[in-house]
Amino acid sequence: MAEPEGLDAPITAVTVFRDGARITRSGQVTLSPGLWPVLMPSLPVSVDTESVRVAVHGHDVALLEVEANRRHGVDPLRAEIVRLRSEAEKWRDAVQALDDEDAAEQARLGFAGHLS
């Protein structure tokens, strides 16, 4: 079997139902004769793998198998949220350190004032 071919299949239609939605994606790939796996890496992590349906059109083409596997990738938005929270925590720690330094300086000034 040859190297997998990647398929860019953007959303071309959406039908909304009360209990969910049907999202249709369409794409084209040109393959040489033989057995070729085709990957669609742009599906969201939240896709219900049991709901994936595939249709092929072309001359002398046959669909042998459809396999939907979840990729455990990182959601880009979630990764950005984690980064921002980490940065906010870093700045919060920096502010706390400054507050601690200020409290120590105030204590030193109070002690110096007490001595004088």
C-alpha positions in Angstrom: 0.0 0.0 0.0 1.3 3.5 -0.9 1.8 6.5 1.3 -1.5 8.1 2.5 -2.8 11.0 0.5 -4.2 13.9 2.4 -7.6 15.3 1.5 -8.6 18.9 2.2 -12.3 18.7 2.6 -13.9 22.0 3.7 -17.5 22.2 4.9 -19.9 22.6 2.0 -23.2 22.2 3.7 -24.8 22.1 7.2 -28.2 20.9 8.1 -29.3 21.6 11.7 -31.7 19.2 13.5 -33.1 19.5 17.0 -30.7 16.8 18.4 -27.6 17.5 16.2 -26.4 18.5 12.8 -25.3 17.0 9.6 -22.1 18.5 8.3 -21.1 17.8 4.7 -17.6 18.2 3.5 -16.4 17.8 -0.1 -13.0 17.4 -1.6 -11.1 16.0 -4.5 -8.0 13.9 -4.8 -6.3 12.4 -7.9 -4.9 9.0 -7.4 -2.9 6.5 -9.6 -4.3 3.0 -10.1 -3.8 0.8 -7.0 -4.8 0.8 -3.3 -4.5 4.2 -1.8 -5.4 5.3 1.8 -6.8 8.8 1.9 -6.7 10.8 5.2 -8.9 13.7 6.3 -6.9 15.2 9.1 -9.1 18.3 9.3 -12.0 16.6 11.2 -12.5 18.0 14.7 -11.5 16.0 17.7 -15.1 16.0 18.9 -16.4 14.1 15.8 -18.6 11.1 16.4 -16.6 8.4 14.6 -19.8 6.3 14.2 -21.4 9.1 12.2 -18.7 9.4 9.5 -20.0 8.5 6.0 -17.9 8.5 2.8 -18.9 8.5 -0.8 -16.6 8.3 -3.9 -17.2 9.2 -7.5 -15.1 8.5 -10.5 -14.3 6.1 -13.3 -13.2 2.6 -12.2 -13.0 3.6 -8.5 -14.2 1.6 -5.5 -14.3 2.3 -1.8 -13.0 -0.7 0.1 -13.1 0.5 3.7 -13.9 3.5 5.9 -12.1 3.8 9.2 -12.6 6.8 11.5 -10.0 7.2 14.2 -9.8 9.9 16.8 -6.6 11.8 16.8 -5.8 13.0 20.3 -4.5 16.4 19.3 -4.6 19.6 21.2 -7.4 22.0 20.4 -5.6 25.2 19.3 -8.0 27.4 21.3 -7.5 25.2 24.4 -3.8 25.4 24.0 -4.0 29.2 23.8 -6.2 29.3 26.9 -3.6 27.2 28.8 -0.8 29.5 27.6 -2.7 32.7 28.7 -3.6 31.2 32.1 0.0 30.2 32.7 1.1 33.8 31.7 -1.5 35.3 34.0 -0.3 33.1 36.9 3.3 34.2 36.2 2.3 37.9 36.4 0.2 37.2 39.5 3.3 35.6 41.1 5.3 38.7 40.1 2.8 41.0 41.7 2.8 38.9 44.8 6.6 39.1 45.0 6.5 42.9 44.7 3.8 43.0 47.4 6.0 40.9 49.6 9.0 43.1 49.0 6.9 46.2 49.8 5.7 44.6 53.0 9.3 43.8 54.0 10.4 47.4 53.2 7.5 48.8 55.2 8.6 46.6 58.1 12.2 47.8 57.9 11.0 51.4 57.8 8.7 50.8 60.8 11.7 49.2 62.7 14.0 52.1 61.7 11.4 54.6 62.9 11.0 52.7 66.1 14.7 52.8 66.7 14.9 56.5 66.1 
